[in-house]
Amino acid sequence: MQAIVYHAPGDIRVEDIPKPVPGPGELLVRVDACAVCGTDLKSRKHGNPRIKAPLVMGHEFTGIVVEGIGDREKGIGDSNPSSLSPIPYPLSPAPGDRVVMATSVSCGQCYYCRRGWRNLCDNLAPMGFTYPGGMAEYVVIPALALEGGHAVKVPSHVDAKHAALAEPVSCAVNSVRMCDVQPGDTVLVMGAGPMGLLNALVARASGASCILLSEPNPLRRKQAEQFDLDRIIDPENEDMTQIVREMTEGRGADVVIVAAPAVAPQEQAISLVRKHGTVNLFASLPVGGCTLNIDSRVLHYGEIRLIGSSDSTPEHVREAVEMIASRKLPVDKIVSHCLPLDQIEHAFDLMLSGEALRVVLLCP
């Protein structure tokens, strides 16, 4: 099969590799769409020590189950069926089902998994980092992922290129839920990349009545005009503090989500939120440039809640699928480009130029 394989920084190859064979308790999925994440781009440029190279990339994928757990239990495709121990997964997807994944597979046993915070698992094993990912014609969903409910079924009417966004949408769901966005809230999102836009759209779908978006890049601001936003702010040429205060009767936003991987907006955020409001540092800063100068008096006297959010759980993915399937989110506008699998370098170029929001690779 054709696959995109990570070997080293700057060494991403389109290769023909053997089609994977599922083992006991696993699923074989025929991938038809895989979105390209900013993490994929960073891995190409700078590498990623978590990737067990050489390894198939991609974690924002969807596809159709072609061989299910029940088939393996019966020994289909195996010359020695008696060697397979039946593993009952009554809720697992079956052949013909469309699936997506909560792609950071959790162990289910550590302190954090037992508390329900499976995205913070001590033993996370992500698809495309530990397990072969979805930038390929076929992918195997491991047994541990199925045991933890990481494979999520998608209604058949959902287009593959939209279903592929379930994973990034689920990260925005986690973010907005952690911020406890309430109906009627004013939410400021700093950063208009695809994840900033998804945070804004999920906040709107969760009842926020006013969505403000700040972005210094004029191309990104232009892209954001197609979405249901109340105000798009140019922070380099407009007084953002004044605008936010004017639109909130002087209080500040109820929630500020910083989706820009830069120091300045992360430091500014606590001055833009109301007392007893929430600031979420959604975007990570690079190693060596991640120290912030925060006015602790503003934090203290305003009783401001400063949090971070990272990744998502299977529950967040299920909620993301429901939002996509019920058309609560305009994901068709987030998918800006669709390319064949072997055009991964063109996808990276589109991302680097800022022309793309989300590029989705399609398998024939």
C-alpha positions in Angstrom: 0.0 0.0 0.0 1.0 3.6 -0.3 2.0 5.5 2.8 3.7 8.6 4.1 6.6 7.5 6.3 8.6 9.7 8.7 12.3 8.9 8.8 13.9 12.0 10.2 13.6 15.8 10.2 13.2 16.8 6.6 13.0 13.2 5.5 9.3 12.4 4.8 8.8 9.8 2.1 5.9 8.5 0.1 6.6 4.8 0.0 5.0 1.5 -0.9 5.0 -0.7 2.2 3.2 -3.9 3.1 -0.5 -3.7 3.9 -0.9 -4.3 7.7 -2.4 -7.4 9.1 -4.6 -7.0 12.2 -3.9 -9.3 15.2 -6.3 -10.5 17.8 -8.5 -7.8 19.1 -7.5 -5.3 16.4 -9.4 -3.6 13.5 -8.2 -3.1 10.0 -9.5 0.2 8.5 -9.4 1.3 4.9 -8.4 5.0 5.2 -10.1 7.4 2.8 -9.2 10.8 4.4 -6.5 12.1 6.7 -6.0 15.7 7.6 -2.6 17.3 8.0 -2.0 18.7 11.4 0.4 21.5 12.4 2.2 18.8 14.5 2.9 16.9 11.3 4.5 20.1 9.8 6.6 20.7 12.9 7.8 17.1 12.8 8.9 17.5 9.2 10.7 20.7 10.0 12.2 20.0 13.4 11.7 16.4 14.1 9.9 14.9 17.1 11.6 12.6 19.6 8.3 10.9 20.3 8.1 9.4 16.8 9.5 5.8 16.7 10.9 6.2 13.2 10.6 5.0 10.6 6.8 5.2 11.1 3.7 6.0 9.1 2.5 9.5 10.0 -1.0 10.9 10.5 -3.5 11.0 13.4 -6.5 13.0 12.0 -7.9 10.1 9.9 -11.1 8.4 9.1 -12.0 5.2 7.2 -14.2 2.2 6.8 -13.6 -0.9 8.9 -12.8 -3.8 6.5 -11.9 -6.5 9.1 -13.4 -6.5 12.5 -12.6 -8.1 15.8 -15.4 -10.7 15.3 -13.8 -11.7 12.0 -10.4 -12.3 13.6 -12.0 -14.3 16.4 -13.4 -16.6 13.7 -10.0 -16.9 12.2 -10.8 -15.1 8.9 -7.5 -14.5 7.1 -5.6 -16.6 9.6 -4.3 -20.2 8.9 -4.6 -21.2 12.6 -7.8 -19.8 14.0 -7.5 -21.9 17.2 -4.5 -19.8 18.2 -6.6 -16.7 18.5 -8.2 -16.0 21.9 -11.7 -14.5 21.5 -11.9 -11.0 23.0 -15.5 -9.7 23.5 -15.9 -6.0 22.4 -19.6 -5.7 22.0 -19.5 -1.9 21.4 -16.6 -2.0 18.9 -17.2 -0.9 15.3 -17.9 -3.7 12.8 -17.0 -4.1 9.1 -18.7 -1.4 7.0 -18.7 1.2 9.8 -17.0 4.5 9.4 -14.7 5.3 12.3 -12.5 8.0 13.7 -10.2 7.9 16.7 -9.2 9.5 19.9 -5.7 9.0 18.6 -3.6 9.4 21.8 -4.2 5.9 23.1 -4.3 5.7 26.9 -3.3 2.8 29.1 -6.5 2.8 31.1 -4.6 1.9 34.3 -2.5 4.8 35.5 -3.6 7.4 38.1 -4.9 9.9 35.4 -6.8 7.3 33.4 -8.5 6.1 36.6 -9.6 9.7 37.3 -11.0 10.0 33.8 -8.3 12.3 32.5 -7.2 9.9 29.8 -5.6 12.6 27.6 -3.1 13.1 30.4 -2.2 9.4 30.7 1.3 8.6 31.9 1.7 6.1 29.1 0.1 7.8 26.1 0.8 6.0 22.8 -0.4 8.2 19.9 -1.2 7.0 16.4 1.5 8.3 14.1 4.0 8.5 17.0 4.0 5.1 18.7 1.6 3.2 16.4 1.6 3.5 12.6 -0.7 6.4 11.7 -3.4 7.1 9.1 -1.5 8.7 6.2 -1.8 5.4 4.4 -4.3 3.3 2.5 -4.8 1.1 5.5 -4.3 1.4 9.3 -4.7 -1.0 12.1 -6.4 0.2 15.3 -4.7 -1.5 18.2 -6.5 -3.7 20.8 -5.6 -1.3 23.6 -7.4 1.6 21.7 -10.5 -0.6 21.3 -10.5 -1.6 24.9 -10.5 2.1 25.9 -13.2 3.1 23.4 -10.8 5.1 21.3 -12.5 4.0 18.0 -15.6 6.1 17.5 -18.3 5.3 14.9 -19.4 8.0 12.6 -22.9 8.3 10.9 -22.8 7.2 7.3 -24.0 10.5 5.9 -20.9 12.4 7.1 -18.4 13.0 4.3 -14.9 11.5 4.8 -13.1 14.8 4.5 -15.3 16.3 7.3 -15.1 13.2 9.5 -11.3 13.6 9.4 -11.7 16.8 11.4 -13.2 14.9 14.4 -9.8 14.7 16.2 -9.0 18.5 16.0 -12.6 19.4 16.8 -12.3 17.1 19.9 -9.4 19.1 21.1 -11.5 22.3 20.8 -14.3 20.5 22.6 -11.9 19.7 25.5 -10.7 23.3 25.5 -14.2 24.9 25.6 -15.5 22.4 28.2 -12.5 23.1 30.5 -13.3 26.8 30.2 -16.9 26.1 31.2 -18.3 28.3 28.4 -21.9 29.2 29.3 -24.8 30.4 27.1 -24.5 34.2 26.8 -20.7 34.3 27.4 -18.3 36.5 25.5 -15.3 34.5 24.3 -12.1 36.0 22.9 -10.0 33.7 20.9 -6.4 34.9 20.2 -5.1 33.3 17.0 -7.0 32.6 13.8 -5.3 29.5 12.6 -7.5 26.4 12.1 -7.4 25.5 15.8 -8.3 29.0 16.9 -11.2 29.0 14.5 -12.3 25.6 15.8 -12.2 26.9 19.3 -14.3 29.9 18.3 -16.8 27.6 16.4 -17.2 25.1 19.3 -17.6 28.0 21.7 -20.4 29.4 19.5 -22.0 25.9 19.3 -21.8 25.7 23.1 -23.9 28.9 23.5 -21.5 31.8 23.6 -23.4 34.9 22.4 -20.3 37.0 21.4 -17.2 35.6 19.7 -14.2 37.9 19.3 -11.1 36.8 17.3 -7.7 38.5 17.2 -5.1 37.8 14.5 -2.2 39.9 13.3 -1.9 38.1 9.9 -4.1 39.8 7.3 -4.5 36.6 5.3 -5.8 34.7 8.4 -8.2 37.6 9.2 -9.5 37.4 5.6 -10.1 33.7 6.0 -11.9 34.2 9.3 -14.5 36.6 7.6 -16.4 33.6 6.3 -17.3 32.4 9.8 -20.0 33.6 12.3 -17.9 35.9 14.4 -18.9 39.2 16.1 -15.6 41.0 15.7 -12.2 40.2 14.1 -9.5 42.3 15.6 -6.1 43.3 14.2 -4.0 43.5 17.4 -1.1 45.3 15.7 -3.2 48.2 14.5 -6.2 48.3 16.9 -6.5 48.8 20.6 -7.6 45.3 21.5 -8.1 46.1 25.2 -10.4 49.0 24.4 -12.4 46.9 21.9 -12.9 44.0 24.3 -13.9 46.4 27.1 -16.4 48.3 24.9 -18.0 45.0 23.9 -18.3 43.7 27.4 -19.5 46.9 29.3 -16.0 47.4 30.6 -15.6 44.0 32.3 -13.5 42.0 29.9 -14.3 38.7 28.2 -15.8 35.8 30.2 -13.3 33.4 28.6 -10.0 34.0 26.7 -8.6 31.1 24.7 -5.0 31.7 23.4 -4.6 29.6 20.3 -1.5 31.5 19.2 1.9 29.8 19.9 3.5 33.1 20.9 4.6 34.7 24.2 2.9 38.2 23.7 -0.7 37.0 23.4 -0.3 34.6 26.3 1.0 37.3 28.5 -1.6 39.8 27.4 -4.6 37.4 27.9 -5.1 38.0 31.7 -5.6 41.7 31.0 -8.4 40.9 28.6 -10.5 38.7 30.8 -13.1 39.7 33.4 -12.7 39.1 37.1 -13.4 35.5 37.9 -13.0 34.7 34.3 -10.9 31.9 32.6 -7.8 32.1 30.5 -6.9 29.0 28.6 -3.4 28.6 27.2 -4.5 26.3 24.4 -1.4 26.7 22.2 2.0 25.4 23.4 5.2 27.4 23.2 8.5 25.9 21.9 11.1 24.5 24.2 13.5 27.3 25.2 10.9 30.0 24.6 8.1 29.0 26.9 8.6 31.4 29.9 6.0 34.0 30.5 5.9 37.2 32.6 2.5 37.4 34.2 1.2 40.1 36.6 0.4 37.9 39.5 -1.6 40.8 41.2 -4.1 40.8 38.3 -4.4 37.1 38.7 -4.7 37.2 42.4 -7.1 40.1 42.9 -9.2 39.3 40.0 -9.6 35.6 41.0 -8.7 34.7 37.4 -8.5 31.0 36.5 -5.5 30.3 34.3 -5.5 26.9 32.8 -4.1 24.9 29.9 -5.8 22.2 27.7 -4.2 19.5 25.7 -5.4 16.8 23.4 -8.7 15.0 24.0 -10.4 11.9 25.3 -12.8 9.4 23.5 -15.7 11.3 25.1 -14.6 14.5 23.5 -14.3 12.7 20.1 -17.8 11.4 20.5 -19.1 14.9 21.1 -17.1 16.2 18.2 -18.6 13.6 15.9 -22.1 14.6 17.1 -21.3 18.3 16.3 -20.0 17.5 12.8 -22.8 15.0 12.0 -25.6 17.4 13.2 -23.9 20.3 11.2 -23.5 22.5 14.2 -20.0 23.4 12.9 -19.2 24.6 9.3 -16.4 22.1 8.9 -16.7 22.4 5.1 -15.2 25.9 5.4 -12.3 24.6 7.6 -11.3 22.0 4.9 -9.7 24.4 2.5 -7.8 22.0 0.3 -8.1 18.3 -0.6 -5.1 16.6 -2.2 -4.1 13.0 -3.0 -2.0 11.1 -0.5 1.2 11.5 -2.5 0.9 15.3 -2.4 2.0 15.7 1.2 4.8 18.1 0.3 2.3 20.4 -1.5 0.1 20.2 1.7 3.1 21.4 3.8 3.8 24.2 1.3 0.1 25.4 1.6 0.3 25.3 5.3 3.6 27.2 5.4 2.2 29.9 3.1 -0.8 30.4 5.3 -3.1 29.8 2.3 -4.6 26.7 3.8 -6.7 26.2 6.9 -6.9 22.4 7.0 -5.5 20.2 4.2 -7.1 16.8 3.9 -5.3 14.0 2.0 -7.6 11.6 0.2 -6.9 8.0 -0.6 -8.4 6.6 -3.8 
